[in-house]
């Protein structure tokens, strides 16, 4: 499927190089979003785990301390 680009109000079909760069940018952006989502999930998991450990008196890991107290 052809992809188009709009430059200075002129719509034209992307060259093969532009389309390859665009496709790579899409892949890179998705990978970055996945990494950020995983980091957020890990931080929330560490918060939950840390809270549970505080209630039972268990020792916290460094990641749990960081998640709870910044």
mmCIF file of the N, C-alpha and C atoms, coordinates in Angstrom:
data_MODEL
# 
_entry.id   MODEL 
# 
loop_
_atom_site.group_PDB 
_atom_site.id 
_atom_site.type_symbol 
_atom_site.label_atom_id 
_atom_site.label_alt_id 
_atom_site.label_comp_id 
_atom_site.label_asym_id 
_atom_site.label_entity_id 
_atom_site.label_seq_id 
_atom_site.pdbx_PDB_ins_code 
_atom_site.Cartn_x 
_atom_site.Cartn_y 
_atom_site.Cartn_z 
_atom_site.occupancy 
_atom_site.B_iso_or_equiv 
_atom_site.pdbx_formal_charge 
_atom_site.auth_seq_id 
_atom_site.auth_comp_id 
_atom_site.auth_asym_id 
_atom_site.auth_atom_id 
_atom_site.pdbx_PDB_model_num 
ATOM 1   N N  . UNK A 1 1  ? 0.842  -1.174 0.000  1.00 0.00 ? 1  UNK A N  1 
ATOM 2   C CA . UNK A 1 1  ? 0.000  0.000  0.000  1.00 0.00 ? 1  UNK A CA 1 
ATOM 3   C C  . UNK A 1 1  ? 0.889  1.239  0.000  1.00 0.00 ? 1  UNK A C  1 
ATOM 4   N N  . UNK A 1 2  ? 0.620  2.139  -0.883 1.00 0.00 ? 2  UNK A N  1 
ATOM 5   C CA . UNK A 1 2  ? 1.412  3.357  -1.004 1.00 0.00 ? 2  UNK A CA 1 
ATOM 6   C C  . UNK A 1 2  ? 1.123  4.288  0.166  1.00 0.00 ? 2  UNK A C  1 
ATOM 7   N N  . UNK A 1 3  ? 2.177  4.930  0.631  1.00 0.00 ? 3  UNK A N  1 
ATOM 8   C CA . UNK A 1 3  ? 2.039  5.925  1.688  1.00 0.00 ? 3  UNK A CA 1 
ATOM 9   C C  . UNK A 1 3  ? 2.325  7.291  1.072  1.00 0.00 ? 3  UNK A C  1 
ATOM 10  N N  . UNK A 1 4  ? 1.641  8.287  1.572  1.00 0.00 ? 4  UNK A N  1 
ATOM 11  C CA . UNK A 1 4  ? 1.786  9.626  1.021  1.00 0.00 ? 4  UNK A CA 1 
ATOM 12  C C  . UNK A 1 4  ? 2.322  10.562 2.084  1.00 0.00 ? 4  UNK A C  1 
ATOM 13  N N  . UNK A 1 5  ? 2.933  11.651 1.612  1.00 0.00 ? 5  UNK A N  1 
ATOM 14  C CA . UNK A 1 5  ? 3.516  12.647 2.496  1.00 0.00 ? 5  UNK A CA 1 
ATOM 15  C C  . UNK A 1 5  ? 3.027  14.018 2.032  1.00 0.00 ? 5  UNK A C  1 
ATOM 16  N N  . UNK A 1 6  ? 2.843  14.918 2.974  1.00 0.00 ? 6  UNK A N  1 
ATOM 17  C CA . UNK A 1 6  ? 2.375  16.264 2.657  1.00 0.00 ? 6  UNK A CA 1 
ATOM 18  C C  . UNK A 1 6  ? 3.486  17.243 3.009  1.00 0.00 ? 6  UNK A C  1 
ATOM 19  N N  . UNK A 1 7  ? 4.036  17.894 1.998  1.00 0.00 ? 7  UNK A N  1 
ATOM 20  C CA . UNK A 1 7  ? 5.110  18.877 2.208  1.00 0.00 ? 7  UNK A CA 1 
ATOM 21  C C  . UNK A 1 7  ? 4.694  20.182 1.546  1.00 0.00 ? 7  UNK A C  1 
ATOM 22  N N  . UNK A 1 8  ? 4.646  21.245 2.340  1.00 0.00 ? 8  UNK A N  1 
ATOM 23  C CA . UNK A 1 8  ? 4.264  22.571 1.850  1.00 0.00 ? 8  UNK A CA 1 
ATOM 24  C C  . UNK A 1 8  ? 2.959  22.535 1.069  1.00 0.00 ? 8  UNK A C  1 
ATOM 25  N N  . UNK A 1 9  ? 2.004  21.778 1.560  1.00 0.00 ? 9  UNK A N  1 
ATOM 26  C CA . UNK A 1 9  ? 0.701  21.715 0.933  1.00 0.00 ? 9  UNK A CA 1 
ATOM 27  C C  . UNK A 1 9  ? 0.627  20.838 -0.312 1.00 0.00 ? 9  UNK A C  1 
ATOM 28  N N  . UNK A 1 10 ? 1.727  20.162 -0.634 1.00 0.00 ? 10 UNK A N  1 
ATOM 29  C CA . UNK A 1 10 ? 1.755  19.294 -1.810 1.00 0.00 ? 10 UNK A CA 1 
ATOM 30  C C  . UNK A 1 10 ? 1.800  17.847 -1.344 1.00 0.00 ? 10 UNK A C  1 
ATOM 31  N N  . UNK A 1 11 ? 0.822  17.074 -1.790 1.00 0.00 ? 11 UNK A N  1 
ATOM 32  C CA . UNK A 1 11 ? 0.741  15.654 -1.418 1.00 0.00 ? 11 UNK A CA 1 
ATOM 33  C C  . UNK A 1 11 ? 1.417  14.830 -2.503 1.00 0.00 ? 11 UNK A C  1 
ATOM 34  N N  . UNK A 1 12 ? 2.351  13.972 -2.057 1.00 0.00 ? 12 UNK A N  1 
ATOM 35  C CA . UNK A 1 12 ? 3.024  13.107 -3.013 1.00 0.00 ? 12 UNK A CA 1 
ATOM 36  C C  . UNK A 1 12 ? 3.283  11.753 -2.367 1.00 0.00 ? 12 UNK A C  1 
ATOM 37  N N  . UNK A 1 13 ? 3.549  10.764 -3.202 1.00 0.00 ? 13 UNK A N  1 
ATOM 38  C CA . UNK A 1 13 ? 3.843  9.435  -2.708 1.00 0.00 ? 13 UNK A CA 1 
ATOM 39  C C  . UNK A 1 13 ? 5.259  9.423  -2.113 1.00 0.00 ? 13 UNK A C  1 
ATOM 40  N N  . UNK A 1 14 ? 5.418  8.692  -0.993 1.00 0.00 ? 14 UNK A N  1 
ATOM 41  C CA . UNK A 1 14 ? 6.740  8.581  -0.365 1.00 0.00 ? 14 UNK A CA 1 
ATOM 42  C C  . UNK A 1 14 ? 7.682  7.784  -1.257 1.00 0.00 ? 14 UNK A C  1 
ATOM 43  N N  . UNK A 1 15 ? 8.956  8.165  -1.186 1.00 0.00 ? 15 UNK A N  1 
ATOM 44  C CA . UNK A 1 15 ? 9.966  7.358  -1.867 1.00 0.00 ? 15 UNK A CA 1 
ATOM 45  C C  . UNK A 1 15 ? 10.190 6.099  -1.033 1.00 0.00 ? 15 UNK A C  1 
ATOM 46  N N  . UNK A 1 16 ? 10.887 5.142  -1.595 1.00 0.00 ? 16 UNK A N  1 
ATOM 47  C CA . UNK A 1 16 ? 11.171 3.898  -0.875 1.00 0.00 ? 16 UNK A CA 1 
ATOM 48  C C  . UNK A 1 16 ? 11.960 4.181  0.394  1.00 0.00 ? 16 UNK A C  1 
ATOM 49  N N  . UNK A 1 17 ? 12.907 5.118  0.329  1.00 0.00 ? 17 UNK A N  1 
ATOM 50  C CA . UNK A 1 17 ? 13.711 5.460  1.500  1.00 0.00 ? 17 UNK A CA 1 
ATOM 51  C C  . UNK A 1 17 ? 12.868 6.119  2.585  1.00 0.00 ? 17 UNK A C  1 
ATOM 52  N N  . UNK A 1 18 ? 11.982 7.039  2.175  1.00 0.00 ? 18 UNK A N  1 
ATOM 53  C CA . UNK A 1 18 ? 11.116 7.705  3.145  1.00 0.00 ? 18 UNK A CA 1 
ATOM 54  C C  . UNK A 1 18 ? 10.168 6.704  3.807  1.00 0.00 ? 18 UNK A C  1 
ATOM 55  N N  . UNK A 1 19 ? 9.645  5.793  3.004  1.00 0.00 ? 19 UNK A N  1 
ATOM 56  C CA . UNK A 1 19 ? 8.729  4.793  3.543  1.00 0.00 ? 19 UNK A CA 1 
ATOM 57  C C  . UNK A 1 19 ? 9.456  3.852  4.500  1.00 0.00 ? 19 UNK A C  1 
ATOM 58  N N  . UNK A 1 20 ? 10.686 3.463  4.168  1.00 0.00 ? 20 UNK A N  1 
ATOM 59  C CA . UNK A 1 20 ? 11.470 2.595  5.054  1.00 0.00 ? 20 UNK A CA 1 
ATOM 60  C C  . UNK A 1 20 ? 11.757 3.306  6.371  1.00 0.00 ? 20 UNK A C  1 
ATOM 61  N N  . UNK A 1 21 ? 12.121 4.593  6.311  1.00 0.00 ? 21 UNK A N  1 
ATOM 62  C CA . UNK A 1 21 ? 12.386 5.356  7.535  1.00 0.00 ? 21 UNK A CA 1 
ATOM 63  C C  . UNK A 1 21 ? 11.107 5.494  8.355  1.00 0.00 ? 21 UNK A C  1 
ATOM 64  N N  . UNK A 1 22 ? 10.008 5.776  7.706  1.00 0.00 ? 22 UNK A N  1 
ATOM 65  C CA . UNK A 1 22 ? 8.722  5.884  8.397  1.00 0.00 ? 22 UNK A CA 1 
ATOM 66  C C  . UNK A 1 22 ? 8.378  4.579  9.111  1.00 0.00 ? 22 UNK A C  1 
ATOM 67  N N  . UNK A 1 23 ? 8.511  3.467  8.408  1.00 0.00 ? 23 UNK A N  1 
ATOM 68  C CA . UNK A 1 23 ? 8.207  2.169  9.003  1.00 0.00 ? 23 UNK A CA 1 
ATOM 69  C C  . UNK A 1 23 ? 9.107  1.883  10.194 1.00 0.00 ? 23 UNK A C  1 
ATOM 70  N N  . UNK A 1 24 ? 10.393 2.230  10.102 1.00 0.00 ? 24 UNK A N  1 
ATOM 71  C CA . UNK A 1 24 ? 11.318 2.025  11.217 1.00 0.00 ? 24 UNK A CA 1 
ATOM 72  C C  . UNK A 1 24 ? 10.952 2.917  12.395 1.00 0.00 ? 24 UNK A C  1 
ATOM 73  N N  . UNK A 1 25 ? 10.539 4.145  12.117 1.00 0.00 ? 25 UNK A N  1 
ATOM 74  C CA . UNK A 1 25 ? 10.118 5.060  13.184 1.00 0.00 ? 25 UNK A CA 1 
ATOM 75  C C  . UNK A 1 25 ? 8.888  4.517  13.917 1.00 0.00 ? 25 UNK A C  1 
ATOM 76  N N  . UNK A 1 26 ? 7.975  3.925  13.180 1.00 0.00 ? 26 UNK A N  1 
ATOM 77  C CA . UNK A 1 26 ? 6.785  3.330  13.798 1.00 0.00 ? 26 UNK A CA 1 
ATOM 78  C C  . UNK A 1 26 ? 7.188  2.184  14.718 1.00 0.00 ? 26 UNK A C  1 
ATOM 79  N N  . UNK A 1 27 ? 8.103  1.337  14.256 1.00 0.00 ? 27 UNK A N  1 
ATOM 80  C CA . UNK A 1 27 ? 8.584  0.211  15.066 1.00 0.00 ? 27 UNK A CA 1 
ATOM 81  C C  . UNK A 1 27 ? 9.295  0.715  16.319 1.00 0.00 ? 27 UNK A C  1 
ATOM 82  N N  . UNK A 1 28 ? 10.162 1.719  16.155 1.00 0.00 ? 28 UNK A N  1 
ATOM 83  C CA . UNK A 1 28 ? 10.903 2.271  17.291 1.00 0.00 ? 28 UNK A CA 1 
ATOM 84  C C  . UNK A 1 28 ? 9.964  2.897  18.320 1.00 0.00 ? 28 UNK A C  1 
ATOM 85  N N  . UNK A 1 29 ? 8.950  3.611  17.850 1.00 0.00 ? 29 UNK A N  1 
ATOM 86  C CA . UNK A 1 29 ? 7.998  4.251  18.748 1.00 0.00 ? 29 UNK A CA 1 
ATOM 87  C C  . UNK A 1 29 ? 7.217  3.210  19.542 1.00 0.00 ? 29 UNK A C  1 
ATOM 88  N N  . UNK A 1 30 ? 6.793  2.151  18.866 1.00 0.00 ? 30 UNK A N  1 
ATOM 89  C CA . UNK A 1 30 ? 6.061  1.089  19.552 1.00 0.00 ? 30 UNK A CA 1 
ATOM 90  C C  . UNK A 1 30 ? 6.946  0.426  20.604 1.00 0.00 ? 30 UNK A C  1 
ATOM 91  N N  . UNK A 1 31 ? 8.205  0.182  20.270 1.00 0.00 ? 31 UNK A N  1 
ATOM 92  C CA . UNK A 1 31 ? 9.129  -0.430 21.223 1.00 0.00 ? 31 UNK A CA 1 
ATOM 93  C C  . UNK A 1 31 ? 9.328  0.474  22.438 1.00 0.00 ? 31 UNK A C  1 
ATOM 94  N N  . UNK A 1 32 ? 9.464  1.769  22.208 1.00 0.00 ? 32 UNK A N  1 
ATOM 95  C CA . UNK A 1 32 ? 9.635  2.716  23.308 1.00 0.00 ? 32 UNK A CA 1 
ATOM 96  C C  . UNK A 1 32 ? 8.407  2.739  24.214 1.00 0.00 ? 32 UNK A C  1 
ATOM 97  N N  . UNK A 1 33 ? 7.221  2.721  23.612 1.00 0.00 ? 33 UNK A N  1 
ATOM 98  C CA . UNK A 1 33 ? 5.991  2.702  24.408 1.00 0.00 ? 33 UNK A CA 1 
ATOM 99  C C  . UNK A 1 33 ? 5.888  1.424  25.234 1.00 0.00 ? 33 UNK A C  1 
ATOM 100 N N  . UNK A 1 34 ? 6.281  0.303  24.640 1.00 0.00 ? 34 UNK A N  1 
ATOM 101 C CA . UNK A 1 34 ? 6.256  -0.970 25.370 1.00 0.00 ? 34 UNK A CA 1 
ATOM 102 C C  . UNK A 1 34 ? 7.217  -0.938 26.559 1.00 0.00 ? 34 UNK A C  1 
ATOM 103 N N  . UNK A 1 35 ? 8.392  -0.370 26.363 1.00 0.00 ? 35 UNK A N  1 
ATOM 104 C CA . UNK A 1 35 ? 9.374  -0.263 27.447 1.00 0.00 ? 35 UNK A CA 1 
ATOM 105 C C  . UNK A 1 35 ? 8.820  0.607  28.568 1.00 0.00 ? 35 UNK A C  1 
ATOM 106 N N  . UNK A 1 36 ? 8.242  1.747  28.206 1.00 0.00 ? 36 UNK A N  1 
ATOM 107 C CA . UNK A 1 36 ? 7.678  2.645  29.219 1.00 0.00 ? 36 UNK A CA 1 
ATOM 108 C C  . UNK A 1 36 ? 6.531  1.983  29.974 1.00 0.00 ? 36 UNK A C  1 
ATOM 109 N N  . UNK A 1 37 ? 5.688  1.253  29.262 1.00 0.00 ? 37 UNK A N  1 
ATOM 110 C CA . UNK A 1 37 ? 4.578  0.569  29.910 1.00 0.00 ? 37 UNK A CA 1 
ATOM 111 C C  . UNK A 1 37 ? 5.091  -0.496 30.874 1.00 0.00 ? 37 UNK A C  1 
ATOM 112 N N  . UNK A 1 38 ? 6.124  -1.243 30.465 1.00 0.00 ? 38 UNK A N  1 
ATOM 113 C CA . UNK A 1 38 ? 6.711  -2.262 31.337 1.00 0.00 ? 38 UNK A CA 1 
ATOM 114 C C  . UNK A 1 38 ? 7.329  -1.632 32.583 1.00 0.00 ? 38 UNK A C  1 
ATOM 115 N N  . UNK A 1 39 ? 7.982  -0.485 32.425 1.00 0.00 ? 39 UNK A N  1 
ATOM 116 C CA . UNK A 1 39 ? 8.569  0.202  33.578 1.00 0.00 ? 39 UNK A CA 1 
ATOM 117 C C  . UNK A 1 39 ? 7.487  0.652  34.558 1.00 0.00 ? 39 UNK A C  1 
ATOM 118 N N  . UNK A 1 40 ? 6.390  1.184  34.026 1.00 0.00 ? 40 UNK A N  1 
ATOM 119 C CA . UNK A 1 40 ? 5.289  1.620  34.883 1.00 0.00 ? 40 UNK A CA 1 
ATOM 120 C C  . UNK A 1 40 ? 4.670  0.435  35.620 1.00 0.00 ? 40 UNK A C  1 
ATOM 121 N N  . UNK A 1 41 ? 4.503  -0.674 34.914 1.00 0.00 ? 41 UNK A N  1 
ATOM 122 C CA . UNK A 1 41 ? 3.931  -1.877 35.519 1.00 0.00 ? 41 UNK A CA 1 
ATOM 123 C C  . UNK A 1 41 ? 4.842  -2.401 36.621 1.00 0.00 ? 41 UNK A C  1 
ATOM 124 N N  . UNK A 1 42 ? 6.141  -2.431 36.347 1.00 0.00 ? 42 UNK A N  1 
ATOM 125 C CA . UNK A 1 42 ? 7.102  -2.899 37.342 1.00 0.00 ? 42 UNK A CA 1 
ATOM 126 C C  . UNK A 1 42 ? 7.072  -2.020 38.581 1.00 0.00 ? 42 UNK A C  1 
ATOM 127 N N  . UNK A 1 43 ? 6.996  -0.703 38.377 1.00 0.00 ? 43 UNK A N  1 
ATOM 128 C CA . UNK A 1 43 ? 6.963  0.218  39.516 1.00 0.00 ? 43 UNK A CA 1 
ATOM 129 C C  . UNK A 1 43 ? 5.699  -0.006 40.347 1.00 0.00 ? 43 UNK A C  1 
ATOM 130 N N  . UNK A 1 44 ? 4.562  -0.183 39.697 1.00 0.00 ? 44 UNK A N  1 
ATOM 131 C CA . UNK A 1 44 ? 3.320  -0.431 40.426 1.00 0.00 ? 44 UNK A CA 1 
ATOM 132 C C  . UNK A 1 44 ? 3.384  -1.765 41.171 1.00 0.00 ? 44 UNK A C  1 
ATOM 133 N N  . UNK A 1 45 ? 3.970  -2.782 40.534 1.00 0.00 ? 45 UNK A N  1 
ATOM 134 C CA . UNK A 1 45 ? 4.131  -4.080 41.197 1.00 0.00 ? 45 UNK A CA 1 
ATOM 135 C C  . UNK A 1 45 ? 5.016  -3.948 42.435 1.00 0.00 ? 45 UNK A C  1 
ATOM 136 N N  . UNK A 1 46 ? 6.095  -3.154 42.322 1.00 0.00 ? 46 UNK A N  1 
ATOM 137 C CA . UNK A 1 46 ? 6.990  -2.949 43.460 1.00 0.00 ? 46 UNK A CA 1 
ATOM 138 C C  . UNK A 1 46 ? 6.288  -2.192 44.585 1.00 0.00 ? 46 UNK A C  1 
ATOM 139 N N  . UNK A 1 47 ? 5.419  -1.249 44.231 1.00 0.00 ? 47 UNK A N  1 
ATOM 140 C CA . UNK A 1 47 ? 4.655  -0.524 45.256 1.00 0.00 ? 47 UNK A CA 1 
ATOM 141 C C  . UNK A 1 47 ? 3.741  -1.484 46.013 1.00 0.00 ? 47 UNK A C  1 
ATOM 142 N N  . UNK A 1 48 ? 3.028  -2.295 45.262 1.00 0.00 ? 48 UNK A N  1 
ATOM 143 C CA . UNK A 1 48 ? 2.094  -3.248 45.882 1.00 0.00 ? 48 UNK A CA 1 
ATOM 144 C C  . UNK A 1 48 ? 2.839  -4.225 46.773 1.00 0.00 ? 48 UNK A C  1 
ATOM 145 N N  . UNK A 1 49 ? 3.939  -4.758 46.265 1.00 0.00 ? 49 UNK A N  1 
ATOM 146 C CA . UNK A 1 49 ? 4.741  -5.715 47.024 1.00 0.00 ? 49 UNK A CA 1 
ATOM 147 C C  . UNK A 1 49 ? 5.334  -5.056 48.270 1.00 0.00 ? 49 UNK A C  1 
ATOM 148 N N  . UNK A 1 50 ? 5.827  -3.830 48.095 1.00 0.00 ? 50 UNK A N  1 
ATOM 149 C CA . UNK A 1 50 ? 6.415  -3.116 49.222 1.00 0.00 ? 50 UNK A CA 1 
ATOM 150 C C  . UNK A 1 50 ? 5.413  -2.833 50.325 1.00 0.00 ? 50 UNK A C  1 
ATOM 151 N N  . UNK A 1 51 ? 4.211  -2.447 49.947 1.00 0.00 ? 51 UNK A N  1 
ATOM 152 C CA . UNK A 1 51 ? 3.165  -2.186 50.945 1.00 0.00 ? 51 UNK A CA 1 
ATOM 153 C C  . UNK A 1 51 ? 2.833  -3.455 51.719 1.00 0.00 ? 51 UNK A C  1 
ATOM 154 N N  . UNK A 1 52 ? 2.735  -4.565 50.992 1.00 0.00 ? 52 UNK A N  1 
ATOM 155 C CA . UNK A 1 52 ? 2.434  -5.838 51.658 1.00 0.00 ? 52 UNK A CA 1 
ATOM 156 C C  . UNK A 1 52 ? 3.556  -6.224 52.616 1.00 0.00 ? 52 UNK A C  1 
ATOM 157 N N  . UNK A 1 53 ? 4.801  -6.015 52.202 1.00 0.00 ? 53 UNK A N  1 
ATOM 158 C CA . UNK A 1 53 ? 5.934  -6.356 53.063 1.00 0.00 ? 53 UNK A CA 1 
ATOM 159 C C  . UNK A 1 53 ? 5.986  -5.453 54.296 1.00 0.00 ? 53 UNK A C  1 
ATOM 160 N N  . UNK A 1 54 ? 5.654  -4.180 54.133 1.00 0.00 ? 54 UNK A N  1 
ATOM 161 C CA . UNK A 1 54 ? 5.643  -3.273 55.278 1.00 0.00 ? 54 UNK A CA 1 
ATOM 162 C C  . UNK A 1 54 ? 4.619  -3.727 56.315 1.00 0.00 ? 54 UNK A C  1 
ATOM 163 N N  . UNK A 1 55 ? 3.492  -4.206 55.846 1.00 0.00 ? 55 UNK A N  1 
ATOM 164 C CA . UNK A 1 55 ? 2.443  -4.658 56.758 1.00 0.00 ? 55 UNK A CA 1 
ATOM 165 C C  . UNK A 1 55 ? 2.859  -5.910 57.521 1.00 0.00 ? 55 UNK A C  1 
ATOM 166 N N  . UNK A 1 56 ? 3.669  -6.767 56.882 1.00 0.00 ? 56 UNK A N  1 
ATOM 167 C CA . UNK A 1 56 ? 4.075  -8.014 57.545 1.00 0.00 ? 56 UNK A CA 1 
ATOM 168 C C  . UNK A 1 56 ? 5.425  -7.903 58.219 1.00 0.00 ? 56 UNK A C  1 
ATOM 169 N N  . UNK A 1 57 ? 6.133  -6.797 58.013 1.00 0.00 ? 57 UNK A N  1 
ATOM 170 C CA . UNK A 1 57 ? 7.421  -6.599 58.658 1.00 0.00 ? 57 UNK A CA 1 
ATOM 171 C C  . UNK A 1 57 ? 8.591  -7.212 57.908 1.00 0.00 ? 57 UNK A C  1 
ATOM 172 N N  . UNK A 1 58 ? 8.387  -7.636 56.673 1.00 0.00 ? 58 UNK A N  1 
ATOM 173 C CA . UNK A 1 58 ? 9.476  -8.214 55.886 1.00 0.00 ? 58 UNK A CA 1 
ATOM 174 C C  . UNK A 1 58 ? 10.395 -7.113 55.364 1.00 0.00 ? 58 UNK A C  1 
ATOM 175 N N  . UNK A 1 59 ? 11.612 -7.505 54.987 1.00 0.00 ? 59 UNK A N  1 
ATOM 176 C CA . UNK A 1 59 ? 12.577 -6.556 54.426 1.00 0.00 ? 59 UNK A CA 1 
ATOM 177 C C  . UNK A 1 59 ? 12.177 -6.189 53.000 1.00 0.00 ? 59 UNK A C  1 
ATOM 178 N N  . UNK A 1 60 ? 12.386 -4.920 52.649 1.00 0.00 ? 60 UNK A N  1 
ATOM 179 C CA . UNK A 1 60 ? 12.061 -4.429 51.317 1.00 0.00 ? 60 UNK A CA 1 
ATOM 180 C C  . UNK A 1 60 ? 13.291 -4.477 50.416 1.00 0.00 ? 60 UNK A C  1 
ATOM 181 N N  . UNK A 1 61 ? 13.062 -4.680 49.123 1.00 0.00 ? 61 UNK A N  1 
ATOM 182 C CA . UNK A 1 61 ? 14.158 -4.569 48.165 1.00 0.00 ? 61 UNK A CA 1 
ATOM 183 C C  . UNK A 1 61 ? 14.376 -3.098 47.851 1.00 0.00 ? 61 UNK A C  1 
ATOM 184 N N  . UNK A 1 62 ? 15.509 -2.769 47.239 1.00 0.00 ? 62 UNK A N  1 
ATOM 185 C CA . UNK A 1 62 ? 15.789 -1.385 46.862 1.00 0.00 ? 62 UNK A CA 1 
ATOM 186 C C  . UNK A 1 62 ? 14.734 -0.860 45.899 1.00 0.00 ? 62 UNK A C  1 
ATOM 187 N N  . UNK A 1 63 ? 14.288 -1.697 44.966 1.00 0.00 ? 63 UNK A N  1 
ATOM 188 C CA . UNK A 1 63 ? 13.288 -1.271 43.990 1.00 0.00 ? 63 UNK A CA 1 
ATOM 189 C C  . UNK A 1 63 ? 11.967 -0.955 44.683 1.00 0.00 ? 63 UNK A C  1 
ATOM 190 N N  . UNK A 1 64 ? 11.606 -1.734 45.691 1.00 0.00 ? 64 UNK A N  1 
ATOM 191 C CA . UNK A 1 64 ? 10.372 -1.466 46.435 1.00 0.00 ? 64 UNK A CA 1 
ATOM 192 C C  . UNK A 1 64 ? 10.462 -0.178 47.235 1.00 0.00 ? 64 UNK A C  1 
ATOM 193 N N  . UNK A 1 65 ? 11.603 0.057  47.839 1.00 0.00 ? 65 UNK A N  1 
ATOM 194 C CA . UNK A 1 65 ? 11.809 1.317  48.586 1.00 0.00 ? 65 UNK A CA 1 
ATOM 195 C C  . UNK A 1 65 ? 11.691 2.509  47.640 1.00 0.00 ? 65 UNK A C  1 
ATOM 196 N N  . UNK A 1 66 ? 12.348 2.393  46.485 1.00 0.00 ? 66 UNK A N  1 
ATOM 197 C CA . UNK A 1 66 ? 12.301 3.483  45.482 1.00 0.00 ? 66 UNK A CA 1 
ATOM 198 C C  . UNK A 1 66 ? 10.870 3.712  45.010 1.00 0.00 ? 66 UNK A C  1 
ATOM 199 N N  . UNK A 1 67 ? 10.124 2.664  44.767 1.00 0.00 ? 67 UNK A N  1 
ATOM 200 C CA . UNK A 1 67 ? 8.745  2.787  44.299 1.00 0.00 ? 67 UNK A CA 1 
ATOM 201 C C  . UNK A 1 67 ? 7.851  3.430  45.356 1.00 0.00 ? 67 UNK A C  1 
ATOM 202 N N  . UNK A 1 68 ? 8.086  3.099  46.603 1.00 0.00 ? 68 UNK A N  1 
ATOM 203 C CA . UNK A 1 68 ? 7.237  3.630  47.675 1.00 0.00 ? 68 UNK A CA 1 
ATOM 204 C C  . UNK A 1 68 ? 7.595  5.048  48.085 1.00 0.00 ? 68 UNK A C  1 
ATOM 205 N N  . UNK A 1 69 ? 8.894  5.312  48.180 1.00 0.00 ? 69 UNK A N  1 
ATOM 206 C CA . UNK A 1 69 ? 9.328  6.586  48.760 1.00 0.00 ? 69 UNK A CA 1 
ATOM 207 C C  . UNK A 1 69 ? 10.048 7.509  47.801 1.00 0.00 ? 69 UNK A C  1 
ATOM 208 N N  . UNK A 1 70 ? 10.179 7.075  46.558 1.00 0.00 ? 70 UNK A N  1 
ATOM 209 C CA . UNK A 1 70 ? 10.756 7.907  45.499 1.00 0.00 ? 70 UNK A CA 1 
ATOM 210 C C  . UNK A 1 70 ? 12.189 8.146  45.677 1.00 0.00 ? 70 UNK A C  1 
# 
